[in-house]
């Protein structure tokens, strides 16, 4: 292996002899924002941050291609409406069919319905009229024996 080929391999790039001379680097995902959602919350716009994205790159969620908006070589956005709880993996596929690493996206279960709540039901206490405050008891005055 030549030094050039070794360096290309280290960069995740390669030369495809069937195409005009060019370098192709695999796309790479650094993060998803947000990286979690609730199945009950509805659709969420996820920003995929990384590098080597191209116009025409497509985000795949659990291997299914999604309508994707190309923002820049380092950012894509996709609308995701999770229907079930679990962990789903996002990847990016470039137009030249190069695929990125997979990054996990966690979907929390739907919130429990009100009828299954474990909170105790409030009870109504009968209202008793408040008693009149008692007058303070008389206090004895001290006397020094001289009436004072």
SENU-161679 format. One record per residue: residue number from 1; x, y, z of N, C-alpha, C in turn. Coordinates in Angstrom, 3 decimals, m for minus. Example, Ala and Ser with C-alpha at 12.3 -4.5 7.8 and 13.67 -1.06 7.14 Angstrom:
<rs>
1,13.190,m5.690,7.800,12.300,m4.500,7.800,13.200,m3.300,7.800
2,12.850,m2.250,7.080,13.670,m1.060,7.140,12.900,0.030,7.870
</rs>
This chain:
<rs>
1,0.852,m1.176,0.000,0.000,0.000,0.000,0.898,1.239,0.000
2,0.590,2.182,m0.866,1.392,3.394,m0.960,1.052,4.324,0.193
3,1.926,5.293,0.425,1.674,6.281,1.474,0.389,7.052,1.193
4,0.168,7.372,m0.073,m1.043,8.102,m0.449,m2.283,7.259,m0.163
5,m2.261,5.995,m0.538,m3.404,5.113,m0.293,m3.647,4.946,1.204
6,m2.563,4.804,1.976,m2.693,4.675,3.428,m3.320,5.939,4.022
7,m2.858,7.092,3.563,m3.388,8.372,4.074,m4.867,8.528,3.698
8,m5.229,8.159,2.473,m6.632,8.219,2.057,m7.487,7.311,2.938
9,m6.966,6.129,3.237,m7.701,5.195,4.082,m7.893,5.774,5.486
10,m6.861,6.417,6.038,m6.955,7.042,7.358,m8.034,8.125,7.372
11,m8.193,8.820,6.269,m9.188,9.888,6.174,m10.586,9.355,5.868
12,m10.681,8.066,5.595,m11.981,7.506,5.229,m12.334,7.828,3.786
13,m11.341,8.152,2.982,m11.566,8.504,1.578,m11.023,7.399,0.688
14,m11.421,7.418,m0.573,m10.913,6.442,m1.513,m10.951,7.026,m2.916
15,m10.288,6.356,m3.815,m10.301,6.745,m5.225,m11.085,5.696,m5.977
16,m12.080,6.122,m6.733,m12.901,5.203,m7.526,m12.484,5.365,m8.986
17,m11.818,4.355,m9.528,m11.292,4.428,m10.891,m12.392,4.473,m11.940
18,m13.621,4.069,m11.584,m14.705,4.090,m12.568,m15.286,5.486,m12.760
19,m14.914,6.398,m11.883,m15.403,7.779,m11.967,m14.240,8.694,m12.326
20,m14.536,9.916,m12.766,m13.436,10.845,m13.007,m12.619,11.001,m11.721
21,m11.336,11.297,m11.858,m10.496,11.398,m10.668,m11.099,12.360,m9.637
22,m11.311,11.841,m8.455,m11.849,12.635,m7.352,m11.679,11.841,m6.071
23,m11.721,12.527,m4.975,m11.680,11.875,m3.673,m13.087,11.833,m3.117
24,m13.445,10.716,m2.535,m14.754,10.580,m1.918,m14.541,10.209,m0.461
25,m15.048,11.027,0.403,m14.937,10.761,1.830,m16.309,10.362,2.358
26,m16.330,9.369,3.220,m17.591,8.935,3.818,m18.167,10.047,4.675
27,m19.487,10.197,4.660,m20.099,11.149,5.585,m19.932,10.622,7.013
28,m19.954,11.511,7.966,m19.796,11.114,9.375,m20.744,11.944,10.238
29,m21.489,11.276,11.134,m22.386,11.967,12.073,m21.665,12.141,13.396
30,m21.625,13.386,13.887,m21.088,13.672,15.220,m22.187,13.639,16.268
31,m23.363,14.224,15.937,m24.429,14.311,16.941,m25.779,14.530,16.283
32,m26.833,14.269,17.080,m28.217,14.559,16.708,m28.762,15.528,17.742
33,m29.478,16.558,17.276,m30.079,17.516,18.208,m31.532,17.730,17.835
34,m32.485,17.360,18.689,m32.298,16.646,19.941,m31.952,15.184,19.664
35,m31.479,14.476,20.692,m31.130,13.063,20.555,m32.201,12.165,21.157
36,m33.239,12.798,21.737,m34.354,12.046,22.320,m35.653,12.766,22.014
37,m36.756,12.011,22.059,m38.090,12.591,21.870,m39.095,11.669,22.543
38,m40.325,12.145,22.634,m41.411,11.348,23.190,m42.329,10.926,22.054
39,m42.784,9.686,22.105,m43.697,9.209,21.075,m44.991,10.009,21.089
40,m45.350,10.564,22.247,m46.592,11.324,22.376,m46.459,12.761,21.886
41,m45.238,13.236,21.708,m45.024,14.653,21.394,m45.269,15.013,19.941
42,m45.294,14.046,19.050,m45.474,14.353,17.637,m44.143,14.594,16.954
43,m44.215,15.163,15.762,m43.014,15.353,14.940,m42.027,16.313,15.581
44,m40.758,16.033,15.366,m39.682,16.872,15.863,m38.674,17.046,14.721
45,m38.100,18.248,14.607,m37.060,18.483,13.606,m35.721,18.157,14.240
46,m35.010,17.216,13.643,m33.716,16.773,14.162,m32.615,17.348,13.278
47,m31.627,17.974,13.903,m30.454,18.463,13.184,m29.356,17.411,13.300
48,m28.862,16.988,12.165,m27.780,16.004,12.103,m26.493,16.794,11.856
49,m25.586,16.760,12.826,m24.313,17.487,12.699,m23.198,16.493,12.432
50,m22.297,16.852,11.541,m21.177,15.975,11.197,m20.331,16.619,10.129
51,m19.861,15.800,9.192,m19.071,16.349,8.091,m19.153,15.446,6.866
52,m18.722,16.007,5.751,m18.745,15.347,4.433,m20.164,15.105,3.922
53,m21.124,15.966,4.316,m22.468,15.882,3.753,m22.457,16.625,2.421
54,m23.314,16.180,1.513,m23.391,16.781,0.187,m24.834,17.145,m0.127
55,m25.007,18.079,m1.075,m26.356,18.353,m1.567,m26.879,17.029,m2.107
56,m28.023,16.608,m1.675,m28.560,15.316,m2.080,m28.336,14.222,m1.053
57,m27.628,14.523,0.047,m27.472,13.540,1.121,m28.834,13.244,1.721
58,m29.035,12.011,2.153,m30.323,11.588,2.703,m30.104,10.970,4.080
59,m30.932,11.390,5.033,m30.913,10.770,6.358,m31.778,9.522,6.294
60,m31.242,8.434,6.816,m32.000,7.188,6.923,m32.245,6.913,8.403
61,m33.495,6.597,8.736,m33.853,6.252,10.104,m34.296,4.797,10.076
62,m33.574,3.958,10.815,m33.832,2.518,10.811,m33.855,2.001,9.362
63,m32.900,2.431,8.576,m32.661,2.079,7.167,m33.691,2.629,6.181
64,m34.672,3.396,6.641,m35.671,3.982,5.735,m35.289,5.428,5.409
65,m35.151,5.743,4.122,m34.793,7.099,3.689,m35.893,8.083,4.063
66,m35.489,9.254,4.545,m36.414,10.303,4.969,m36.192,11.559,4.128
67,m37.254,12.352,3.901,m37.046,13.645,3.231,m36.074,14.478,4.073
68,m35.012,14.932,3.440,m33.906,15.576,4.156,m33.625,16.943,3.570
69,m33.319,17.899,4.442,m32.916,19.233,4.001,m31.415,19.383,4.182
70,m30.732,19.669,3.079,m29.290,19.927,3.124,m29.092,21.361,3.589
71,m28.349,21.530,4.695,m28.069,22.863,5.228,m26.664,23.296,4.832
72,m25.702,22.391,5.025,m24.301,22.679,4.713,m23.532,21.361,4.714
73,m22.235,21.394,4.383,m21.452,20.151,4.436,m21.361,19.547,5.842
74,m21.784,20.325,6.846,m21.706,19.834,8.227,m23.072,19.723,8.910
75,m24.169,19.983,8.198,m25.488,19.928,8.842,m26.591,19.546,7.860
76,m27.489,18.685,8.346,m28.701,18.299,7.636,m29.841,18.384,8.639
77,m31.071,18.570,8.153,m32.230,18.493,9.052,m33.229,17.508,8.469
78,m33.972,16.882,9.385,m34.985,15.916,8.993,m36.120,16.005,10.004
79,m37.355,15.898,9.529,m38.513,15.854,10.415,m38.785,14.400,10.747
80,m38.905,14.119,12.037,m39.118,12.735,12.481,m40.305,12.685,13.422
81,m41.259,11.822,13.112,m42.468,11.656,13.935,m42.463,10.238,14.490
82,m41.863,10.053,15.672,m41.763,8.702,16.221,m43.129,8.162,16.635
83,m43.435,6.948,16.206,m44.727,6.343,16.517,m44.633,5.369,17.684
84,m43.430,4.917,17.996,m43.274,3.925,19.058,m42.009,4.225,19.847
85,m41.997,3.744,21.088,m40.818,3.918,21.932,m39.724,2.959,21.488
86,m38.484,3.346,21.757,m37.357,2.478,21.440,m36.145,3.283,21.021
87,m35.141,2.591,20.546,m33.923,3.229,20.043,m33.874,3.029,18.543
88,m33.703,4.135,17.826,m33.679,4.103,16.363,m32.358,4.702,15.909
89,m31.777,4.111,14.864,m30.463,4.552,14.408,m30.569,5.408,13.156
90,m29.882,6.566,13.210,m29.814,7.506,12.094,m28.488,7.277,11.367
91,m28.539,7.284,10.044,m27.339,7.270,9.213,m27.547,8.288,8.101
92,m26.470,8.659,7.442,m26.540,9.564,6.290,m25.967,8.825,5.092
93,m26.672,8.931,3.967,m26.189,8.332,2.721,m26.000,9.466,1.715
94,m24.773,9.582,1.190,m24.473,10.589,0.177,m24.914,10.107,m1.199
95,m25.034,11.034,m2.154,m25.470,10.648,m3.506,m24.574,9.581,m4.153
96,m23.296,9.509,m3.766,m22.394,8.498,m4.328,m22.532,7.159,m3.600
97,m23.563,7.034,m2.743,m23.920,5.818,m2.007,m22.999,5.512,m0.826
98,m22.140,6.446,m0.451,m21.319,6.262,0.743,m22.194,6.489,1.968
99,m22.028,5.638,2.970,m22.881,5.690,4.156,m22.064,6.065,5.390
100,m22.693,6.836,6.283,m22.041,7.274,7.508,m22.129,6.205,8.597
101,m21.558,6.541,9.727,m21.742,5.757,10.938,m23.198,5.894,11.391
102,m23.639,5.045,12.297,m24.998,5.113,12.839,m24.960,5.753,14.218
103,m25.961,6.596,14.494,m26.065,7.256,15.800,m27.459,7.004,16.343
104,m27.532,6.641,17.624,m28.799,6.281,18.261,m29.650,7.501,18.584
105,m30.954,7.348,18.389,m31.963,8.338,18.757,m32.957,7.593,19.638
106,m33.204,8.097,20.850,m34.072,7.407,21.809,m35.452,8.031,21.830
107,m36.478,7.186,21.722,m37.869,7.630,21.790,m38.472,7.070,23.070
108,m38.938,7.980,23.934,m39.559,7.578,25.198,m40.996,7.150,24.943
109,m41.526,6.325,25.855,m42.907,5.869,25.741,m43.868,7.028,25.922
110,m45.094,6.828,25.454,m46.121,7.855,25.619,m46.437,8.032,27.090
111,m46.870,9.232,27.459,m47.257,9.509,28.837,m48.516,8.719,29.166
112,m48.644,8.303,30.431,m49.812,7.531,30.857,m51.066,8.395,30.780
113,m52.165,7.777,30.425,m53.438,8.495,30.340,m53.927,8.833,31.744
114,m54.800,9.849,31.859,m55.299,10.289,33.158,m55.983,9.175,33.936
115,m56.727,8.294,33.240,m57.450,7.263,33.967,m56.531,6.216,34.569
116,m55.286,6.167,34.178,m54.359,5.213,34.778,m53.431,5.894,35.769
117,m53.749,7.102,36.138,m52.912,7.847,37.056,m52.871,7.167,38.420
118,m51.710,7.220,39.066,m51.574,6.642,40.395,m51.785,7.697,41.477
119,m52.094,8.910,41.086,m52.361,9.968,42.052,m53.702,9.697,42.730
120,m53.804,9.873,44.064,m55.086,9.653,44.728,m56.089,10.730,44.324
121,m57.336,10.319,44.258,m58.402,11.263,43.939,m58.579,12.221,45.109
122,m58.796,13.502,44.862,m59.036,14.427,45.980,m60.402,14.131,46.602
123,m60.468,14.254,47.895,m61.752,14.044,48.586,m62.206,15.369,49.155
124,m63.510,15.530,49.231,m64.052,16.773,49.783,m64.345,16.565,51.255
125,m63.813,17.423,52.073,m64.064,17.399,53.514,m65.243,18.315,53.791
126,m66.167,17.884,54.717,m67.269,18.790,55.047,m66.722,20.043,55.712
127,m67.306,21.143,55.352,m66.861,22.408,55.926,m67.547,22.621,57.268
128,m66.761,22.840,58.274,m67.278,23.167,59.604,m67.096,24.665,59.787
129,m68.117,25.333,60.362,m67.906,26.763,60.597,m66.796,26.940,61.628
130,m66.024,27.964,61.410,m64.937,28.213,62.348,m65.500,28.709,63.664
131,m64.939,28.229,64.769,m65.393,28.635,66.111,m64.899,30.049,66.385
132,m65.694,30.754,67.192,m65.276,32.097,67.591,m64.020,31.979,68.434
133,m63.068,32.844,68.221,m61.866,32.763,69.048,m62.211,33.079,70.504
134,m61.606,32.339,71.394,m61.864,32.566,72.812,m61.126,33.812,73.253
135,m61.780,34.531,74.191,m61.146,35.718,74.752,m60.012,35.249,75.656
136,m58.950,35.984,75.702,m57.854,35.568,76.551,m58.281,35.581,78.028
137,m57.750,34.630,78.763,m58.071,34.553,80.197,m57.483,35.764,80.903
138,m58.208,36.270,81.931,m57.660,37.422,82.664,m56.367,37.025,83.357
139,m55.482,37.953,83.393,m54.202,37.695,84.047,m54.167,38.416,85.372
140,m53.566,37.816,86.317,m53.458,38.439,87.648,m52.375,39.481,87.613
141,m52.640,40.600,88.252,m51.630,41.648,88.321,m50.793,41.420,89.558
142,m49.571,41.695,89.433,m48.691,41.598,90.588,m48.874,42.792,91.497
143,m48.724,42.503,92.688,m48.849,43.604,93.660,m47.626,43.589,94.544
144,m47.155,44.739,94.873,m45.997,44.821,95.761,m46.443,44.965,97.222
145,m47.728,44.723,97.443,m48.260,44.836,98.783,m48.721,46.222,99.111
146,m48.482,47.184,98.286,m48.880,48.553,98.539,m49.985,48.954,97.587
147,m50.566,47.952,96.883,m51.646,48.277,95.957,m51.158,48.748,94.616
148,m49.960,48.631,94.419,m49.430,49.052,93.136,m48.998,47.909,92.292
</rs>
